[in-house]
Amino acid sequence: MLLFGNLVLSGALLATRWRWLPAIAALFMLAGMLGTVPHDLPDVTHPVSAIRFVFGVLGILVPIIAIILGAADALTARHAAS
């Protein structure tokens, strides 16, 4: 549930036109990922069921993708300066 909230908030930050907000969104997702990885990693390495494995992988991959996209968006500087 926290990952979903982080993803929604980070997506909203990425959609803004401020230049450095995508970098802030990427940092926010990094903080969220660091909090969830210790709980998701055992589900990936030693899955009890397929559904826990799928959500464990998504819990690790989605923040990584959001971090990469946020950092790339901030570095391209295509947003208008505020």
Secondary structure, 3 states (H helix, E strand, C coil): CHHHHHHHHHHHHHCCCCCCHHHHHHHHHHHHHHHHHHHHHHHHHCCCCHHHHHHHHHHHHHHHHHHHHHHHHHHHCCCCCC
